[in-house]
Amino acid sequence: MSILENIIGHINDFLWSYVLIIVLIGLGLFFTIRTRFVQFINFPEMLRVIFDKRSIDASGKKGTSSFQAFAISAASRVGTGNLAGVASAIALGGPGAVFWMWIIALLGAASGFVESTLAQVYKVPDKNQYRGGPAYYMEKGLNKRWLGIVFAITITFTYGLVFNSVQSNTISLAFEGQFAVDSYIMAIVLLLLTAAVIFGGLKSIANVSQVIVPIMAILYLAIAFYIVLLNIGLVPEMLSLILANAFGLKEVAGGTFGAAIMMGIKRGLFSNEAGMGSAPNAAATAEVSHPVKQGLIQAFGVFFDTLLICSATGFIVITAGGYEGSQLDGIQITQNAFTQHIGDWAGIFVAIAIFLFAYSSILGNYYYGESNIGYIKNSPGWLFVYRVAVLAMVAFGALASFDFVWALADLTMGIMALINLYAITKLYKVVHRALQDYRTQRKAGKDPVFTRDSLDDATGVEFWQPGQVKGRD
């Protein structure tokens, strides 16, 4: 295993140091400027449309609601990246890693808007729901089904298998450290709980996610902000430390400047998934009257994840101290920080919180794979094999080493992001036209309704026929 870890580590160093940092920041800037800063200018609109009344197409099909689609993607976003990932980024890259998480979220929200808007434009009806995502817009928008298949295989492996092993690994570490629960017992428990939901289908995932995600996020944020208030006098010093570490001469001289950037962007992308090609799979399932609505909602999800939840964790870990040179693994650093701030009971809270965060992520991750299995071939047999493989990786993750599962996750998500970013850059003109149409209708005081005729080239757009979508009553 150590030889394999070393090989993956060397590949990751090259991929993240010389390729992905430039691509992620560069394209984030490109989309931000070309959309005229959509993630900032249209922020109030994000809050309006997230609870927008569902629109129903003329055939009577109903997809998930905008909020349910947001909850599915948030279920995948809000997980170990927010608690374990942030802590490990600070331990390895210093407090400056938090700053670079903010940067990748602020710029990445534009990438998230673009990919999720495309998912809506190119979605296809499927029984009583919709399917879509990068594989679909690669085939229908770029006319490259082969690339769609490559992406579908990549995301199925990355999310359904690798990322789910990361989630179960973090749960196992948290419970082993707090309750001395044997990792084999935790593997069995997670396997059974996951099987109970994934064999229930998309609706059960949406129903579980939309209950778990808001409750766990509110509870975690409430306690996190309480800790920040207890240490309010340290906040200016902490912010100064974050900024100094992000750009400081000391860090440049000591060689940790690059580590701050790389760890911040790595863990920021793992957490908010902006531009990676995962959230569009959930965005495509929503029943909305205009693709831009769901693009705005998914951009809001990036802010929700990184600027709120990741920041709260970062503040707590930094103000607690003791992260430099720590022998603890990710989630255990967070548990230790909570315990220092508010007592031993906090370690129990974090263990329970990470269980809820990570378990909901497993459900969201699973759906991404299911959707893409259906894209490659609509086969009950292959779907069953995939479900068994998911359960096997959930169990494997609970037993594997922390370093190995995270290294594998860094590699697969990097490859996935590069494929998706290529596609959404090539298809940006479609998003640009849709956004123009949306802003024109809003300026006229209308609740925007989209038709394929709004595009300069509607080739590959199966849905959005004139008269097919009804707006709000």
N, C-alpha and C positions, 0 to 999 in steps of 0.2 A: 504493500500500500504506500510506503514512503517513497518508492521510486516513481510511482504514478503521481503522487502529490507533487514531487519535485518537477516533473514534466509539465503538469498543469500550471504550477506556479510560474515557471519560466514563460510559458505562453501568455499567461495573464499579465505578467509584467510588461511584455512587449505590447500586447493588445490595448491595455489601459493607459500605459505611459505615452505611447506614440500615435495611437489611432483614435480611440474612443473619446478621449478628453477633447481633442480638436474637433471631432465630428459632432459630439453632443453640444458643446458650447457654440460652435460655429453655426450649426443648423438652428439651434434655439434662438440665436440672434437674428438669423435670416427670417425665420417664421414670425418672430416678434415684430420686426420692422415691416415685413410685407403685409401683415394683417393689421398694421397700424396699432400695435400694442393691444391686441384684443383682450389679453388676459388682465390688463389693468383698466382700460377704457370701459370694457363691458362687464366689469365685476358686479355692479348692481343687477345687471341682467341675469347673471348666473344665479343669484339668489331668487330672482323672480321665477325662472323657468324650472328650477329643481322640483317645485311642487305644482308645476303646470298641469292643468286638467288633461287627462289622456285623450288623444284623438284616435278615432276609429276609422279604419279604411272602409271603403264602400262595400266590400265583400263581407264585412262583419268580423274580420280577424282582429284579435287583440294580442299585442305583445305584452311584455312587462311594462310597468309604468316607468316614467323617467326616474323616480326615486328608487324603484326596485333595481333598475339597471345600474344606478349609482351605487346602491348597496352591494351588488354583486362585485363590482370592480373595487369598491372600498374594502370588501371582505378580503380581497387578494392584496390590496395595497397595505392595509393596516394590519401589521403582524410583527413578526420577529425583527423586521428591518427597523421598526420604530423603537423597540426596546433593546434587543441584543445588538442589532446592526449599528445603531448610533453609539452605543457604549464601546463596541470594538473599534469603530472609526476613531473615536476620541483617544482610546488607549494606544492605537498604532500611529495615528496622524496628528494627535494633539488637539486642543480646543479649536484650532483653525479649521478643522474638518467640518465643523458645524456651519461656518460661513460658506464653504463651498457647497454644502447641502442646500443652503438657501439660494445660492446662485443657480444651481442646476434645477431647482424647483421654479424659481421666477422665470427663467428662460424656457425650461422644459414644459411649462404650462401651455405655451404656444404650440409646441410639438404635440402635446396631448390633445389640444383643440383640433389640430389638423387631422390627426389620425382617426379620431372618433367621429368627426364630421364625415370623413371619407367612408367610414364603416356604415354610417346611415345612408349615404348616397347610394352605395352599392349593395345594400342588404337585399336578401331574397326571402319571400314568404315560404314558410315550411310548416305545414299543418296549421296549428293554432298559434304559431309564434314566428319569429324571424331569426335568421342566421346571417352572420356577416363577420367582417374583421379583415385583417391584412391579406389572408389567403384569397378572399373573395375580391378585394379591390386590386390585387395583383393580377388575377385572372381576367376580371371584367374591365378594369380600367387600363391596365398595361398590356392586356392580351397575352399574358405569360402564365399559363396554368402551371407549367413546370416550376416556376418560381413560387407560386402559391403552394404547391405540394411540398417544396423544400421548406418553406416557412411553417406550414402546418405540422410537418414532422418535427421541426426544431422547437416550436412552442409546446407541442404535446410532450416532448421529452423534457424541456426546461421546466415547465410549470407542473404538469401532471406528475412528473417523476422527481426531478432534481429539487425544485423549490419545495415540494411537499416533504422531502427528506430533511430540508433545512428547518421547516416548521416543527416537525416532530422531534428533531434533534434538540431544538431549543426548549421545547416543553419538557423533554426528558431531563435535560441538564437542570432546569429550574426546579423540578420536583425531586430530583435526586439530591440537590443541594439543600433544599428547604425541608423536605419530608423524609429523606433517605429512601425514596421509592426506587426499587430496583428497575433498571432500564428495560428489562425483559417484561416486567409487569406493565410498564407504561406502553411498551410496543403493542401488547395485546389489547389494552384498553383503547388506544387510539385506532387500532385496526378495526375493532368492533364498532366504535362510534362513527368512524368514517363510512364504513360499509352501510350502516343504517340509513345514512342520508344520501349517498351518491346513487344508491339503487332506487331512490325516490324520484329522480328527475329534476329538471330545471326549476319547476315551480317550488319544490320543497327547498331547494337551495336558496331561492329568492326569499322565501318566507322566513327561513331560519336566519339568513344574513340580515334582513332588514330589521329584525328584532335584536340580534346580538350586537351588530356593529354600533348603532347609536348608543345603546346602554353601556357597553364596555368603554367606548370612547369618552362618553360623558363622565363616567366614574373615574377613569384614568386621568382625564384632564382636570377634574375637580381636585383630586388629591395632589396632582402635580403642581397645579397653580397655588394650592394651599402651601405646599413646600416652598414655592417661589416667594409667596407673600411672607412666610416666616423668615426668609433670607433676603428680603427686599433690599436691604442695605448693601448686599453683595452684588446686586444685579449690574450696576454701572461698572464695577471692577471686572465682573465676569464678561460683559460685552467688550470691554477694553481688551481683555485677555484673548477673546476669540478673534478680534480684528488684528491685534498685534501678532498673534500666532499665524494668522492667515497670510500676512504680508511681511512679517518682521525679518530684519537682517539676521537676527540670531538663528532663526529657523533656516534661512538660506545658507548661512555658514555651516550650520550643523547638519544639513542634508535632510531636514524634516519638512522643509517647505513643500517639496514635491509630494511627500507622503500625505500632507494635509490635503492637498488638492486631489490626489488620487483616491484616498480613502473617503473623502467627502463626496466626490462624484460617484464612486462605486456604490457606497451605501445609500446615497441619495437616490440613485437610479433604482437600486433594489427596492427601496421603500416606496417611491412615488410612481415608478414605472413609466414616466413620461417619455413617449417616443419609442418605447420598447416593443409595442405591438400587442400588448396584452389587453389593456382596457377596451380597445375597439371591439373585441369579441363580445363584451357585455353591452357596450354602447349600441351595437347593432340590434340588440333584442328589444330596445325601447320603442314604444308607440308614441311618436311625436309628430307634429304637423310640419316640422322643418328640421333638416339635418343639423343646422347650426345650433339648435337648442341643446341637443345632446352633446355636441362639441363643447359648448360652454359649461355644461354640467360636469363633464369629465375634466376640464381644465380646473374647475373649482375643486375637484377631488385631489388634484396635485397640491394645491394650497392647503387644503384640509389636512392632508397627510403630513407634509414636511414642515410647513410654517407653524402648525399648531402642535401636533403630536410629537414629531421628531425634536422640535425646539424645546418642548417641555422636558423630554428625557435628557437632552443635552445639558440644559441648565442644572438639572438635579445632579447629574454625574459630575459636572465640572465643579459645582459648589461643594460637593462632598469631598472631592479630592481623592487621592489614592489610586488613580487609574494608571498613572505612569509606571511602567514596569510590572503591572499587576499580572499575577499568574492565573487569575480567574478568567473564565471564558465569558464573552459577551453578556448574556443575560445575568450571570452571577455578579458582574460589575454593577449592573443596574439594581439588582436586589440589595447589594451591599450599600449602595448610595441611598436608597430609600430607607434602609434600616438605620443608617447613621443620622438621617434627618428626623425621622419620626418614630423610631423604635422598632423592636423586633417583629411586631405584628405586620409591619410593612413588607417584610420579606414574604410573608404568607400571601398578602394582597397581590404582590407582583407575580408570584407563582400562579395564582388563580387568573390574574389578568392576562398573562402570557398564554395561558391555556386557551382562554376565550379568543384572544387576538389570533393566535396561530391556528386554532381549530377552524375559525371562520375563513382564514386564508387558505387552508386546505380545501375547503368547499369551493371557494372562488377559483383556485388554481385548477381544480378538477374540471370545472365547467369549461375552462379555456381549452383543455385537451379534448373534452367531449365534442365541443363545437368543431374542432379541426379534424377530428377523426371522421365526423360526418361529412366534412368537406372532401376528404380524400376518397372515402367510399362509405356509403350509407349501409353499413353491415352490422346487424345485431351481434354477430360473432366477434368481429373486431372490437366492438364496443365492450363486450364482456371481457375480452382479453385485456383491454386497456384498464378496465376497472380493477381487475385482479392485479395488474402491474402497479397501479396506484397504491393499492393496499400493501403490496410487497415493499414499495419504496417508503411508505409511511412507517412501516415496521423497521426497515433498514435504517432509516434516519434516526430513529430512537436509540439505535445501538451503535451507530458509526461515530467517528471522531468529529469534533467541531471544525477543525481546520480543513478536513477533506471535503465535507459537504458544502462549506462556504466557498472553497476554491472552485469546486465543480460548478456551483451556481454562478460565480463570477464569469467563468468561461462561457457557459451556455447562454447567459443573458446578454453577454457582449456580442456574440455571433447573431443572436436573434435581433438585437437592436440595430445592427448594421444592415441587415436585410430589410427590415421595416423602414428605416430612415431613407434608404435608397428609394423605396417605392413611394413614400409620401412626398419626397422632394420632386419626383417625376410627375406626380399627380397634383401638385399644389395648385395649379391653375383651376382645377375643378372646385377646390375649397375657396379660392379667391372669388370665383363667380358666385358661389352659394352665399358667402359672407356679404358680398355686395347686395345681393337680392334680399337678404335678411335685414340689413341695415336700412335699405330703401323702404321696405314695408313698415318697419318700426318707426321710421321718421314720419311716415304717413299716418301713424296712429293705429296701424293694423296689428293683429296677432298673426305673425307670418305663417303662410302656408306655401309649401314648396311643390313645384312640379318640375319634371325633367326638362320641360321647354325652357326653363330659366338658364340652362347650361348652353354654352356655345357648341359643345359636342357631347351628346347624351349616349354615345355608344357604350354598351355594356350595362346601362342603368335599367334594370328590370322593373323596379317599383317606381313610385312617384309619377304614374301616368296622370294626365289631366283628369280631374274629377274622381281620382282614386282615393284621395285623402280628404277627409272632412276636418275643418278647423273646429274651434270651440263653439259650442251651441250658444 
